[in-house]
């Protein structure tokens, strides 16, 4: 049952006039619109900063990857250099032993004797 009161219709169930409901609804819509506008503005303001941080992070990762690649290249070159030196040492030792077999056996016996004295 509705009754008229000063030009406003009053709902007997809720006791609220249509004008009050409309005012509350308008206020709620206004608050939601205001919140949505503030969120949009915050998003617009944050996007350039987020893009800048993402770019900086990409640059750091690229620099780290470049440094790692350079280090890996240097290690590979150093490994190859050490392998070549080892092959040359073994080759030179084999040539010396082939050229001087008795001297090589004497040197090996002397080194074995010295190592046995040190260890024991």
Biopython code that builds the backbone (N, CA, C, O; Angstrom):
import numpy as np
from Bio.PDB.StructureBuilder import StructureBuilder

atoms = [
    (1, "UNK", "N", (0.830, -1.163, 0.000)),
    (1, "UNK", "CA", (0.000, 0.000, 0.000)),
    (1, "UNK", "C", (0.879, 1.232, 0.000)),
    (1, "UNK", "O", (1.815, 1.322, 0.795)),
    (2, "UNK", "N", (0.597, 2.176, -0.872)),
    (2, "UNK", "CA", (1.387, 3.385, -0.995)),
    (2, "UNK", "C", (0.539, 4.573, -0.628)),
    (2, "UNK", "O", (-0.666, 4.607, -0.874)),
    (3, "UNK", "N", (1.198, 5.551, -0.032)),
    (3, "UNK", "CA", (0.458, 6.769, 0.306)),
    (3, "UNK", "C", (1.219, 7.958, -0.221)),
    (3, "UNK", "O", (2.443, 7.903, -0.345)),
    (4, "UNK", "N", (0.540, 9.010, -0.527)),
    (4, "UNK", "CA", (1.165, 10.212, -1.055)),
    (4, "UNK", "C", (1.484, 11.139, 0.087)),
    (4, "UNK", "O", (0.660, 11.353, 0.976)),
    (5, "UNK", "N", (2.678, 11.689, 0.064)),
    (5, "UNK", "CA", (3.078, 12.611, 1.111)),
    (5, "UNK", "C", (3.865, 13.727, 0.456)),
    (5, "UNK", "O", (5.008, 13.530, 0.043)),
    (6, "UNK", "N", (3.266, 14.882, 0.362)),
    (6, "UNK", "CA", (3.897, 16.066, -0.214)),
    (6, "UNK", "C", (4.436, 15.804, -1.610)),
    (6, "UNK", "O", (5.528, 16.276, -1.926)),
    (7, "UNK", "N", (3.743, 15.097, -2.436)),
    (7, "UNK", "CA", (4.099, 14.874, -3.819)),
    (7, "UNK", "C", (5.028, 13.689, -4.017)),
    (7, "UNK", "O", (5.322, 13.350, -5.163)),
    (8, "UNK", "N", (5.512, 13.033, -2.947)),
    (8, "UNK", "CA", (6.359, 11.852, -3.050)),
    (8, "UNK", "C", (5.539, 10.631, -2.712)),
    (8, "UNK", "O", (4.715, 10.658, -1.798)),
    (9, "UNK", "N", (5.761, 9.574, -3.440)),
    (9, "UNK", "CA", (5.076, 8.333, -3.154)),
    (9, "UNK", "C", (5.889, 7.591, -2.116)),
    (9, "UNK", "O", (7.106, 7.480, -2.259)),
    (10, "UNK", "N", (5.255, 7.081, -1.077)),
    (10, "UNK", "CA", (5.953, 6.363, -0.011)),
    (10, "UNK", "C", (5.559, 4.905, -0.094)),
    (10, "UNK", "O", (4.374, 4.580, -0.163)),
    (11, "UNK", "N", (6.530, 4.040, -0.086)),
    (11, "UNK", "CA", (6.315, 2.600, -0.097)),
    (11, "UNK", "C", (6.046, 2.186, 1.337)),
    (11, "UNK", "O", (6.881, 2.413, 2.213)),
    (12, "UNK", "N", (4.879, 1.574, 1.595)),
    (12, "UNK", "CA", (4.517, 1.213, 2.963)),
    (12, "UNK", "C", (5.367, 0.071, 3.495)),
    (12, "UNK", "O", (5.472, -0.078, 4.712)),
    (13, "UNK", "N", (5.984, -0.751, 2.632)),
    (13, "UNK", "CA", (6.808, -1.866, 3.074)),
    (13, "UNK", "C", (8.142, -1.373, 3.622)),
    (13, "UNK", "O", (8.578, -1.822, 4.682)),
    (14, "UNK", "N", (8.800, -0.446, 2.904)),
    (14, "UNK", "CA", (10.121, 0.022, 3.323)),
    (14, "UNK", "C", (10.053, 1.321, 4.073)),
    (14, "UNK", "O", (10.965, 1.632, 4.840)),
    (15, "UNK", "N", (9.025, 2.078, 3.886)),
    (15, "UNK", "CA", (8.897, 3.360, 4.547)),
    (15, "UNK", "C", (9.737, 4.441, 3.881)),
    (15, "UNK", "O", (9.905, 5.522, 4.445)),
    (16, "UNK", "N", (10.266, 4.169, 2.693)),
    (16, "UNK", "CA", (11.096, 5.143, 1.995)),
    (16, "UNK", "C", (10.319, 5.766, 0.855)),
    (16, "UNK", "O", (9.516, 5.109, 0.193)),
    (17, "UNK", "N", (10.570, 7.031, 0.640)),
    (17, "UNK", "CA", (9.925, 7.691, -0.488)),
    (17, "UNK", "C", (10.739, 7.433, -1.745)),
    (17, "UNK", "O", (11.928, 7.122, -1.672)),
    (18, "UNK", "N", (10.100, 7.562, -2.884)),
    (18, "UNK", "CA", (10.804, 7.353, -4.146)),
    (18, "UNK", "C", (11.928, 8.355, -4.294)),
    (18, "UNK", "O", (12.972, 8.022, -4.855)),
    (19, "UNK", "N", (11.750, 9.552, -3.816)),
    (19, "UNK", "CA", (12.786, 10.585, -3.898)),
    (19, "UNK", "C", (14.028, 10.178, -3.110)),
    (19, "UNK", "O", (15.150, 10.385, -3.573)),
    (20, "UNK", "N", (13.839, 9.607, -1.937)),
    (20, "UNK", "CA", (14.973, 9.180, -1.110)),
    (20, "UNK", "C", (15.703, 8.020, -1.769)),
    (20, "UNK", "O", (16.933, 7.965, -1.755)),
    (21, "UNK", "N", (14.946, 7.096, -2.344)),
    (21, "UNK", "CA", (15.549, 5.958, -3.038)),
    (21, "UNK", "C", (16.339, 6.450, -4.245)),
    (21, "UNK", "O", (17.448, 5.983, -4.507)),
    (22, "UNK", "N", (15.753, 7.403, -4.980)),
    (22, "UNK", "CA", (16.444, 7.941, -6.148)),
    (22, "UNK", "C", (17.719, 8.673, -5.744)),
    (22, "UNK", "O", (18.746, 8.555, -6.413)),
    (23, "UNK", "N", (17.654, 9.439, -4.637)),
    (23, "UNK", "CA", (18.846, 10.141, -4.156)),
    (23, "UNK", "C", (19.934, 9.144, -3.753)),
    (23, "UNK", "O", (21.103, 9.328, -4.091)),
    (24, "UNK", "N", (19.549, 8.096, -3.035)),
    (24, "UNK", "CA", (20.519, 7.084, -2.603)),
    (24, "UNK", "C", (21.111, 6.367, -3.802)),
    (24, "UNK", "O", (22.312, 6.101, -3.843)),
    (25, "UNK", "N", (20.277, 6.057, -4.771)),
    (25, "UNK", "CA", (20.746, 5.392, -5.991)),
    (25, "UNK", "C", (21.700, 6.287, -6.764)),
    (25, "UNK", "O", (22.737, 5.822, -7.237)),
    (26, "UNK", "N", (21.364, 7.562, -6.900)),
    (26, "UNK", "CA", (22.231, 8.508, -7.599)),
    (26, "UNK", "C", (23.560, 8.660, -6.873)),
    (26, "UNK", "O", (24.612, 8.719, -7.510)),
    (27, "UNK", "N", (23.521, 8.722, -5.555)),
    (27, "UNK", "CA", (24.750, 8.848, -4.775)),
    (27, "UNK", "C", (25.629, 7.609, -4.953)),
    (27, "UNK", "O", (26.847, 7.719, -5.097)),
    (28, "UNK", "N", (25.003, 6.428, -4.940)),
    (28, "UNK", "CA", (25.760, 5.185, -5.125)),
    (28, "UNK", "C", (26.380, 5.141, -6.518)),
    (28, "UNK", "O", (27.546, 4.774, -6.666)),
    (29, "UNK", "N", (25.606, 5.513, -7.544)),
    (29, "UNK", "CA", (26.137, 5.539, -8.909)),
    (29, "UNK", "C", (27.294, 6.543, -9.022)),
    (29, "UNK", "O", (28.304, 6.272, -9.672)),
    (30, "UNK", "N", (27.131, 7.682, -8.390)),
    (30, "UNK", "CA", (28.172, 8.707, -8.418)),
    (30, "UNK", "C", (29.445, 8.193, -7.736)),
    (30, "UNK", "O", (30.548, 8.426, -8.232)),
    (31, "UNK", "N", (29.301, 7.504, -6.617)),
    (31, "UNK", "CA", (30.462, 6.959, -5.907)),
    (31, "UNK", "C", (31.167, 5.899, -6.747)),
    (31, "UNK", "O", (32.396, 5.869, -6.813)),
    (32, "UNK", "N", (30.389, 5.034, -7.388)),
    (32, "UNK", "CA", (30.981, 3.997, -8.235)),
    (32, "UNK", "C", (31.694, 4.626, -9.418)),
    (32, "UNK", "O", (32.798, 4.209, -9.769)),
    (33, "UNK", "N", (31.072, 5.632, -10.044)),
    (33, "UNK", "CA", (31.707, 6.319, -11.169)),
    (33, "UNK", "C", (32.998, 7.013, -10.727)),
    (33, "UNK", "O", (34.005, 6.982, -11.434)),
    (34, "UNK", "N", (32.954, 7.628, -9.568)),
    (34, "UNK", "CA", (34.143, 8.299, -9.037)),
    (34, "UNK", "C", (35.274, 7.295, -8.779)),
    (34, "UNK", "O", (36.433, 7.544, -9.111)),
    (35, "UNK", "N", (34.915, 6.175, -8.190)),
    (35, "UNK", "CA", (35.912, 5.125, -7.927)),
    (35, "UNK", "C", (36.492, 4.581, -9.230)),
    (35, "UNK", "O", (37.701, 4.373, -9.335)),
    (36, "UNK", "N", (35.633, 4.352, -10.217)),
    (36, "UNK", "CA", (36.089, 3.846, -11.519)),
    (36, "UNK", "C", (37.004, 4.862, -12.194)),
    (36, "UNK", "O", (38.015, 4.483, -12.784)),
    (37, "UNK", "N", (36.664, 6.142, -12.116)),
    (37, "UNK", "CA", (37.518, 7.180, -12.708)),
    (37, "UNK", "C", (38.872, 7.238, -12.003)),
    (37, "UNK", "O", (39.909, 7.390, -12.649)),
    (38, "UNK", "N", (38.858, 7.116, -10.682)),
    (38, "UNK", "CA", (40.116, 7.129, -9.928)),
    (38, "UNK", "C", (40.976, 5.921, -10.289)),
    (38, "UNK", "O", (42.194, 6.041, -10.417)),
    (39, "UNK", "N", (40.348, 4.762, -10.453)),
    (39, "UNK", "CA", (41.089, 3.556, -10.838)),
    (39, "UNK", "C", (41.672, 3.705, -12.242)),
    (39, "UNK", "O", (42.815, 3.314, -12.481)),
    (40, "UNK", "N", (40.903, 4.265, -13.167)),
    (40, "UNK", "CA", (41.399, 4.496, -14.528)),
    (40, "UNK", "C", (42.583, 5.462, -14.515)),
    (40, "UNK", "O", (43.576, 5.241, -15.208)),
    (41, "UNK", "N", (42.476, 6.520, -13.734)),
    (41, "UNK", "CA", (43.557, 7.508, -13.637)),
    (41, "UNK", "C", (44.809, 6.874, -13.037)),
    (41, "UNK", "O", (45.917, 7.124, -13.513)),
    (42, "UNK", "N", (44.645, 6.063, -12.004)),
    (42, "UNK", "CA", (45.792, 5.381, -11.387)),
    (42, "UNK", "C", (46.451, 4.438, -12.390)),
    (42, "UNK", "O", (47.677, 4.341, -12.445)),
    (43, "UNK", "N", (45.645, 3.752, -13.171)),
    (43, "UNK", "CA", (46.183, 2.838, -14.190)),
    (43, "UNK", "C", (46.958, 3.620, -15.246)),
    (43, "UNK", "O", (48.048, 3.215, -15.648)),
    (44, "UNK", "N", (46.389, 4.747, -15.696)),
    (44, "UNK", "CA", (47.082, 5.571, -16.704)),
    (44, "UNK", "C", (48.399, 6.113, -16.149)),
    (44, "UNK", "O", (49.392, 6.177, -16.873)),
    (45, "UNK", "N", (48.419, 6.502, -14.876)),
    (45, "UNK", "CA", (49.637, 7.037, -14.267)),
    (45, "UNK", "C", (50.672, 5.948, -14.026)),
    (45, "UNK", "O", (51.869, 6.210, -14.140)),
    (46, "UNK", "N", (50.248, 4.743, -13.699)),
    (46, "UNK", "CA", (51.180, 3.660, -13.368)),
    (46, "UNK", "C", (51.780, 3.015, -14.614)),
    (46, "UNK", "O", (52.907, 2.522, -14.558)),
    (47, "UNK", "N", (51.067, 3.004, -15.724)),
    (47, "UNK", "CA", (51.544, 2.306, -16.924)),
    (47, "UNK", "C", (52.916, 2.773, -17.389)),
    (47, "UNK", "O", (53.763, 1.919, -17.649)),
    (48, "UNK", "N", (53.198, 4.080, -17.512)),
    (48, "UNK", "CA", (54.541, 4.481, -17.953)),
    (48, "UNK", "C", (55.634, 4.023, -16.976)),
    (48, "UNK", "O", (56.727, 3.638, -17.391)),
    (49, "UNK", "N", (55.327, 4.070, -15.695)),
    (49, "UNK", "CA", (56.314, 3.640, -14.701)),
    (49, "UNK", "C", (56.562, 2.133, -14.784)),
    (49, "UNK", "O", (57.699, 1.677, -14.665)),
    (50, "UNK", "N", (55.508, 1.381, -14.986)),
    (50, "UNK", "CA", (55.644, -0.081, -15.126)),
    (50, "UNK", "C", (56.442, -0.397, -16.391)),
    (50, "UNK", "O", (57.306, -1.274, -16.381)),
    (51, "UNK", "N", (56.150, 0.315, -17.472)),
    (51, "UNK", "CA", (56.899, 0.105, -18.720)),
    (51, "UNK", "C", (58.378, 0.429, -18.531)),
    (51, "UNK", "O", (59.243, -0.281, -19.043)),
    (52, "UNK", "N", (58.667, 1.502, -17.798)),
    (52, "UNK", "CA", (60.057, 1.892, -17.549)),
    (52, "UNK", "C", (60.784, 0.812, -16.742)),
    (52, "UNK", "O", (61.915, 0.449, -17.066)),
    (53, "UNK", "N", (60.137, 0.302, -15.698)),
    (53, "UNK", "CA", (60.748, -0.746, -14.879)),
    (53, "UNK", "C", (60.949, -2.017, -15.706)),
    (53, "UNK", "O", (61.977, -2.681, -15.578)),
    (54, "UNK", "N", (59.990, -2.353, -16.538)),
    (54, "UNK", "CA", (60.119, -3.544, -17.392)),
    (54, "UNK", "C", (61.278, -3.378, -18.371)),
    (54, "UNK", "O", (62.027, -4.325, -18.610)),
    (55, "UNK", "N", (61.431, -2.191, -18.935)),
    (55, "UNK", "CA", (62.539, -1.933, -19.854)),
    (55, "UNK", "C", (63.875, -2.054, -19.122)),
    (55, "UNK", "O", (64.821, -2.648, -19.640)),
    (56, "UNK", "N", (63.946, -1.495, -17.926)),
    (56, "UNK", "CA", (65.183, -1.590, -17.139)),
    (56, "UNK", "C", (65.497, -3.051, -16.812)),
    (56, "UNK", "O", (66.656, -3.460, -16.874)),
    (57, "UNK", "N", (64.491, -3.828, -16.470)),
    (57, "UNK", "CA", (64.705, -5.241, -16.154)),
    (57, "UNK", "C", (65.207, -5.992, -17.385)),
    (57, "UNK", "O", (66.100, -6.833, -17.278)),
    (58, "UNK", "N", (64.639, -5.694, -18.544)),
    (58, "UNK", "CA", (65.104, -6.332, -19.783)),
    (58, "UNK", "C", (66.563, -5.969, -20.061)),
    (58, "UNK", "O", (67.351, -6.819, -20.475)),
    (59, "UNK", "N", (66.916, -4.703, -19.832)),
    (59, "UNK", "CA", (68.300, -4.267, -20.054)),
    (59, "UNK", "C", (69.262, -5.010, -19.135)),
    (59, "UNK", "O", (70.334, -5.438, -19.563)),
    (60, "UNK", "N", (68.875, -5.161, -17.873)),
    (60, "UNK", "CA", (69.731, -5.873, -16.913)),
    (60, "UNK", "C", (69.909, -7.328, -17.336)),
    (60, "UNK", "O", (71.018, -7.860, -17.287)),
    (61, "UNK", "N", (68.826, -7.966, -17.749)),
    (61, "UNK", "CA", (68.903, -9.361, -18.188)),
    (61, "UNK", "C", (69.780, -9.478, -19.434)),
    (61, "UNK", "O", (70.572, -10.413, -19.550)),
    (62, "UNK", "N", (69.640, -8.535, -20.362)),
    (62, "UNK", "CA", (70.467, -8.563, -21.573)),
    (62, "UNK", "C", (71.948, -8.397, -21.237)),
    (62, "UNK", "O", (72.795, -9.088, -21.803)),
    (63, "UNK", "N", (72.261, -7.482, -20.318)),
    (63, "UNK", "CA", (73.653, -7.280, -19.912)),
    (63, "UNK", "C", (74.207, -8.526, -19.232)),
    (63, "UNK", "O", (75.338, -8.935, -19.495)),
    (64, "UNK", "N", (73.405, -9.123, -18.359)),
    (64, "UNK", "CA", (73.852, -10.344, -17.675)),
    (64, "UNK", "C", (74.078, -11.477, -18.666)),
    (64, "UNK", "O", (75.048, -12.226, -18.551)),
    (65, "UNK", "N", (73.192, -11.600, -19.629)),
    (65, "UNK", "CA", (73.346, -12.648, -20.653)),
    (65, "UNK", "C", (74.596, -12.395, -21.491)),
    (65, "UNK", "O", (75.322, -13.331, -21.825)),
    (66, "UNK", "N", (74.846, -11.132, -21.830)),
    (66, "UNK", "CA", (76.044, -10.789, -22.588)),
    (66, "UNK", "C", (77.309, -11.101, -21.811)),
    (66, "UNK", "O", (78.269, -11.635, -22.366)),
    (67, "UNK", "N", (77.312, -10.765, -20.514)),
    (67, "UNK", "CA", (78.483, -11.048, -19.676)),
    (67, "UNK", "C", (78.692, -12.553, -19.542)),
    (67, "UNK", "O", (79.826, -13.031, -19.583)),
    (68, "UNK", "N", (77.610, -13.294, -19.385)),
    (68, "UNK", "CA", (77.728, -14.751, -19.272)),
    (68, "UNK", "C", (78.254, -15.355, -20.567)),
    (68, "UNK", "O", (79.065, -16.280, -20.530)),
    (69, "UNK", "N", (77.810, -14.850, -21.698)),
    (69, "UNK", "CA", (78.284, -15.358, -22.989)),
    (69, "UNK", "C", (79.767, -15.055, -23.172)),
    (69, "UNK", "O", (80.523, -15.903, -23.645)),
    (70, "UNK", "N", (80.184, -13.838, -22.794)),
    (70, "UNK", "CA", (81.607, -13.489, -22.885)),
    (70, "UNK", "C", (82.457, -14.393, -21.995)),
    (70, "UNK", "O", (83.515, -14.868, -22.406)),
    (71, "UNK", "N", (81.986, -14.622, -20.781)),
    (71, "UNK", "CA", (82.716, -15.483, -19.846)),
    (71, "UNK", "C", (82.786, -16.907, -20.380)),
    (71, "UNK", "O", (83.832, -17.549, -20.288)),
    (72, "UNK", "N", (81.708, -17.400, -20.927)),
    (72, "UNK", "CA", (81.697, -18.756, -21.481)),
    (72, "UNK", "C", (82.679, -18.859, -22.653)),
    (72, "UNK", "O", (83.378, -19.863, -22.792)),
    (73, "UNK", "N", (82.730, -17.826, -23.489)),
    (73, "UNK", "CA", (83.677, -17.822, -24.615)),
    (73, "UNK", "C", (85.121, -17.828, -24.113)),
    (73, "UNK", "O", (85.964, -18.557, -24.637)),
    (74, "UNK", "N", (85.399, -17.011, -23.097)),
    (74, "UNK", "CA", (86.755, -16.958, -22.535)),
    (74, "UNK", "C", (87.143, -18.293, -21.910)),
    (74, "UNK", "O", (88.275, -18.750, -22.066)),
    (75, "UNK", "N", (86.194, -18.922, -21.195)),
    (75, "UNK", "CA", (86.479, -20.227, -20.584)),
    (75, "UNK", "C", (86.713, -21.291, -21.647)),
    (75, "UNK", "O", (87.582, -22.148, -21.487)),
    (76, "UNK", "N", (85.958, -21.242, -22.710)),
    (76, "UNK", "CA", (86.140, -22.211, -23.790)),
    (76, "UNK", "C", (87.517, -22.035, -24.429)),
    (76, "UNK", "O", (88.205, -23.015, -24.717)),
    (77, "UNK", "N", (87.913, -20.781, -24.647)),
    (77, "UNK", "CA", (89.234, -20.520, -25.229)),
    (77, "UNK", "C", (90.338, -20.963, -24.272)),
    (77, "UNK", "O", (91.342, -21.532, -24.701)),
    (78, "UNK", "N", (90.156, -20.704, -22.980)),
    (78, "UNK", "CA", (91.150, -21.095, -21.973)),
    (78, "UNK", "C", (91.248, -22.618, -21.883)),
    (78, "UNK", "O", (92.343, -23.168, -21.770)),
    (79, "UNK", "N", (90.114, -23.288, -21.932)),
    (79, "UNK", "CA", (90.097, -24.755, -21.898)),
    (79, "UNK", "C", (90.842, -25.322, -23.097)),
    (79, "UNK", "O", (91.625, -26.262, -22.960)),
    (80, "UNK", "N", (90.599, -24.753, -24.267)),
    (80, "UNK", "CA", (91.290, -25.211, -25.476)),
    (80, "UNK", "C", (92.787, -24.975, -25.353)),
    (80, "UNK", "O", (93.589, -25.820, -25.750)),
    (81, "UNK", "N", (93.164, -23.827, -24.804)),
    (81, "UNK", "CA", (94.581, -23.511, -24.615)),
    (81, "UNK", "C", (95.236, -24.503, -23.651)),
    (81, "UNK", "O", (96.347, -24.970, -23.904)),
    (82, "UNK", "N", (94.561, -24.823, -22.557)),
    (82, "UNK", "CA", (95.107, -25.789, -21.590)),
    (82, "UNK", "C", (95.187, -27.192, -22.188)),
    (82, "UNK", "O", (96.136, -27.930, -21.924)),
    (83, "UNK", "N", (94.209, -27.551, -22.977)),
    (83, "UNK", "CA", (94.238, -28.869, -23.629)),
    (83, "UNK", "C", (95.404, -28.961, -24.598)),
    (83, "UNK", "O", (96.072, -29.992, -24.678)),
    (84, "UNK", "N", (95.649, -27.885, -25.333)),
    (84, "UNK", "CA", (96.772, -27.869, -26.277)),
    (84, "UNK", "C", (98.101, -27.970, -25.531)),
    (84, "UNK", "O", (99.012, -28.671, -25.969)),
    (85, "UNK", "N", (98.208, -27.263, -24.397)),
    (85, "UNK", "CA", (99.437, -27.317, -23.599)),
    (85, "UNK", "C", (99.651, -28.725, -23.041)),
    (85, "UNK", "O", (100.779, -29.217, -23.006)),
    (86, "UNK", "N", (98.570, -29.370, -22.606)),
    (86, "UNK", "CA", (98.679, -30.739, -22.081)),
    (86, "UNK", "C", (99.137, -31.693, -23.183)),
    (86, "UNK", "O", (100.028, -32.513, -22.961)),
    (87, "UNK", "N", (98.536, -31.591, -24.364)),
    (87, "UNK", "CA", (98.935, -32.464, -25.481)),
    (87, "UNK", "C", (100.410, -32.259, -25.839)),
    (87, "UNK", "O", (101.121, -33.222, -26.124)),
    (88, "UNK", "N", (100.866, -31.001, -25.823)),
    (88, "UNK", "CA", (102.263, -30.717, -26.148)),
    (88, "UNK", "C", (103.194, -31.292, -25.087)),
    (88, "UNK", "O", (104.241, -31.847, -25.420)),
    (89, "UNK", "N", (102.822, -31.164, -23.800)),
    (89, "UNK", "CA", (103.643, -31.704, -22.714)),
    (89, "UNK", "C", (103.761, -33.223, -22.821)),
    (89, "UNK", "O", (104.851, -33.773, -22.664)),
    (90, "UNK", "N", (102.653, -33.897, -23.086)),
    (90, "UNK", "CA", (102.668, -35.362, -23.230)),
    (90, "UNK", "C", (103.515, -35.753, -24.440)),
    (90, "UNK", "O", (104.300, -36.698, -24.372)),
    (91, "UNK", "N", (103.356, -35.035, -25.535)),
    (91, "UNK", "CA", (104.120, -35.329, -26.741)),
    (91, "UNK", "C", (105.620, -35.132, -26.508)),
    (91, "UNK", "O", (106.431, -35.967, -26.908)),
    (92, "UNK", "N", (105.980, -34.022, -25.857)),
    (92, "UNK", "CA", (107.399, -33.756, -25.566)),
    (92, "UNK", "C", (107.979, -34.810, -24.623)),
    (92, "UNK", "O", (109.119, -35.243, -24.792)),
    (93, "UNK", "N", (107.184, -35.221, -23.624)),
    (93, "UNK", "CA", (107.649, -36.242, -22.680)),
    (93, "UNK", "C", (107.865, -37.573, -23.402)),
    (93, "UNK", "O", (108.864, -38.251, -23.162)),
    (94, "UNK", "N", (106.954, -37.942, -24.265)),
    (94, "UNK", "CA", (107.094, -39.191, -25.025)),
    (94, "UNK", "C", (108.348, -39.151, -25.902)),
    (94, "UNK", "O", (109.076, -40.139, -25.997)),
    (95, "UNK", "N", (108.591, -38.014, -26.534)),
    (95, "UNK", "CA", (109.794, -37.877, -27.366)),
    (95, "UNK", "C", (111.066, -37.991, -26.528)),
    (95, "UNK", "O", (112.031, -38.633, -26.943)),
    (96, "UNK", "N", (111.066, -37.363, -25.340)),
    (96, "UNK", "CA", (112.253, -37.412, -24.470)),
    (96, "UNK", "C", (112.518, -38.834, -23.998)),
    (96, "UNK", "O", (113.657, -39.301, -24.005)),
    (97, "UNK", "N", (111.428, -39.533, -23.577)),
    (97, "UNK", "CA", (111.586, -40.911, -23.098)),
    (97, "UNK", "C", (112.084, -41.803, -24.234)),
    (97, "UNK", "O", (112.928, -42.672, -24.015)),
    (98, "UNK", "N", (111.568, -41.595, -25.441)),
    (98, "UNK", "CA", (112.021, -42.388, -26.591)),
    (98, "UNK", "C", (113.493, -42.105, -26.916)),
    (98, "UNK", "O", (114.232, -43.014, -27.291)),
    (99, "UNK", "N", (113.910, -40.861, -26.773)),
    (99, "UNK", "CA", (115.290, -40.491, -27.095)),
    (99, "UNK", "C", (116.266, -40.889, -25.981)),
    (99, "UNK", "O", (117.432, -41.162, -26.265)),
    (100, "UNK", "N", (115.824, -40.927, -24.741)),
    (100, "UNK", "CA", (116.694, -41.198, -23.586)),
    (100, "UNK", "C", (116.044, -42.221, -22.653)),
    (100, "UNK", "O", (115.623, -41.847, -21.558)),
    (101, "UNK", "N", (115.947, -43.476, -23.033)),
    (101, "UNK", "CA", (115.231, -44.449, -22.211)),
    (101, "UNK", "C", (115.913, -44.721, -20.861)),
    (101, "UNK", "O", (115.215, -44.769, -19.848)),
    (102, "UNK", "N", (117.210, -44.896, -20.798)),
    (102, "UNK", "CA", (117.875, -45.199, -19.535)),
    (102, "UNK", "C", (117.831, -44.013, -18.587)),
    (102, "UNK", "O", (117.591, -44.179, -17.391)),
    (103, "UNK", "N", (118.055, -42.850, -19.102)),
    (103, "UNK", "CA", (117.995, -41.642, -18.290)),
    (103, "UNK", "C", (116.581, -41.470, -17.725)),
    (103, "UNK", "O", (116.430, -41.092, -16.563)),
    (104, "UNK", "N", (115.545, -41.740, -18.526)),
    (104, "UNK", "CA", (114.150, -41.607, -18.100)),
    (104, "UNK", "C", (113.833, -42.581, -16.976)),
    (104, "UNK", "O", (113.142, -42.218, -16.024)),
    (105, "UNK", "N", (114.334, -43.836, -17.071)),
    (105, "UNK", "CA", (114.102, -44.821, -16.005)),
    (105, "UNK", "C", (114.795, -44.359, -14.727)),
    (105, "UNK", "O", (114.230, -44.492, -13.641)),
    (106, "UNK", "N", (116.011, -43.818, -14.838)),
    (106, "UNK", "CA", (116.738, -43.324, -13.663)),
    (106, "UNK", "C", (116.002, -42.164, -13.003)),
    (106, "UNK", "O", (115.880, -42.117, -11.779)),
    (107, "UNK", "N", (115.514, -41.230, -13.813)),
    (107, "UNK", "CA", (114.761, -40.085, -13.264)),
    (107, "UNK", "C", (113.491, -40.578, -12.585)),
    (107, "UNK", "O", (113.148, -40.091, -11.508)),
    (108, "UNK", "N", (112.790, -41.524, -13.180)),
    (108, "UNK", "CA", (111.556, -42.069, -12.595)),
    (108, "UNK", "C", (111.851, -42.753, -11.275)),
    (108, "UNK", "O", (111.084, -42.599, -10.324)),
    (109, "UNK", "N", (112.960, -43.519, -11.186)),
    (109, "UNK", "CA", (113.329, -44.203, -9.936)),
    (109, "UNK", "C", (113.660, -43.180, -8.854)),
    (109, "UNK", "O", (113.249, -43.346, -7.706)),
    (110, "UNK", "N", (114.397, -42.123, -9.203)),
    (110, "UNK", "CA", (114.758, -41.085, -8.237)),
    (110, "UNK", "C", (113.522, -40.363, -7.722)),
    (110, "UNK", "O", (113.397, -40.132, -6.519)),
    (111, "UNK", "N", (112.614, -40.006, -8.610)),
    (111, "UNK", "CA", (111.370, -39.329, -8.201)),
    (111, "UNK", "C", (110.544, -40.251, -7.310)),
    (111, "UNK", "O", (109.968, -39.794, -6.322)),
    (112, "UNK", "N", (110.476, -41.536, -7.638)),
    (112, "UNK", "CA", (109.737, -42.479, -6.801)),
    (112, "UNK", "C", (110.341, -42.592, -5.415)),
    (112, "UNK", "O", (109.608, -42.645, -4.427)),
    (113, "UNK", "N", (111.694, -42.631, -5.320)),
    (113, "UNK", "CA", (112.377, -42.716, -4.031)),
    (113, "UNK", "C", (112.090, -41.469, -3.182)),
    (113, "UNK", "O", (111.801, -41.581, -1.991)),
    (114, "UNK", "N", (112.171, -40.284, -3.797)),
    (114, "UNK", "CA", (111.922, -39.027, -3.070)),
    (114, "UNK", "C", (110.469, -38.974, -2.590)),
    (114, "UNK", "O", (110.209, -38.591, -1.449)),
    (115, "UNK", "N", (109.538, -39.349, -3.437)),
    (115, "UNK", "CA", (108.124, -39.328, -3.027)),
    (115, "UNK", "C", (107.863, -40.317, -1.902)),
    (115, "UNK", "O", (107.079, -40.028, -0.999)),
    (116, "UNK", "N", (108.508, -41.482, -1.942)),
    (116, "UNK", "CA", (108.325, -42.461, -0.873)),
    (116, "UNK", "C", (108.841, -41.929, 0.449)),
    (116, "UNK", "O", (108.240, -42.194, 1.490)),
    (117, "UNK", "N", (109.943, -41.184, 0.439)),
    (117, "UNK", "CA", (110.499, -40.604, 1.662)),
    (117, "UNK", "C", (109.586, -39.514, 2.229)),
    (117, "UNK", "O", (109.428, -39.383, 3.443)),
    (118, "UNK", "N", (108.988, -38.734, 1.318)),
    (118, "UNK", "CA", (108.120, -37.625, 1.752)),
    (118, "UNK", "C", (106.839, -38.192, 2.355)),
    (118, "UNK", "O", (106.404, -37.734, 3.412)),
    (119, "UNK", "N", (106.240, -39.161, 1.714)),
    (119, "UNK", "CA", (104.954, -39.703, 2.152)),
    (119, "UNK", "C", (105.117, -40.522, 3.433)),
    (119, "UNK", "O", (104.300, -40.410, 4.347)),
    (120, "UNK", "N", (106.138, -41.323, 3.502)),
    (120, "UNK", "CA", (106.325, -42.180, 4.666)),
    (120, "UNK", "C", (107.100, -41.460, 5.670)),
    (120, "UNK", "O", (107.376, -42.001, 6.741)),
]
sb = StructureBuilder()
sb.init_structure("model")
sb.init_model(0)
sb.init_chain("A")
sb.init_seg("    ")
for serial, (resi, resn, name, xyz) in enumerate(atoms, 1):
    if name == "N":
        sb.init_residue(resn, " ", resi, " ")
    sb.init_atom(name, np.array(xyz, "f"), 0.0, 1.0, " ", f" {name:<3s}", serial, name[0])
structure = sb.get_structure()
